[in-house]
């Protein structure tokens, strides 16, 4: 088992990590959550998923964090669930674990802060679903994406079939899910799933740069943009447009909007506070 290093604790400003295989680092308003289970390619155990739910519950109410980056260690981002935990368990236990996974992926997707998946390696099964639950995906050239559950006689249970279909379309999703094949990052980028593909040693610098850019924007405007897009895409154009204008009106009344407008006129960088 990997111990948390002293340098990581100093970066995070915390004495305890969410879990021995979930390591958080803080860089100003950016939180980086790294899956640190290299020997298992980041496969998620039940204990890790329980800790992830608790961590995300806390993060949702932490206004000091404006952006979350999720990444892995070594060759694995998250290579799915720990399949050994499926072997021989009762139907009730299996179903309970799936409900727990749904809670974790749901909390990640619904975080008020924008989220970035920095996919360094294998993102299979639940790992792909973690990436799909994030707002933006950056990938290294070593990344691989797959929902291979059909090879086990199963199907995705963490929203994979639904979020992937909404991201790249129904027919492309059917081909990937029903064959279980893996997708290279260049294909994921062509399909609009991945925002950017970089060399492995450029992945975290690129993710941190993007996170800092998001963190420098008006926090309420960024959070409302995330919520508006997520809610509006499931609505009619007219309904979404009405929601958009309502959000815009509420933002105009904020101190950050006044600061942003004033900074533009004065040709300086704005100092947003979230008010």
Order of alpha helices (4+ residues) and beta strands (2+ residues): alpha-beta-beta-alpha-beta-beta-alpha-beta-beta-alpha-beta-beta-alpha-alpha-beta-alpha-beta-alpha-alpha-alpha-alpha
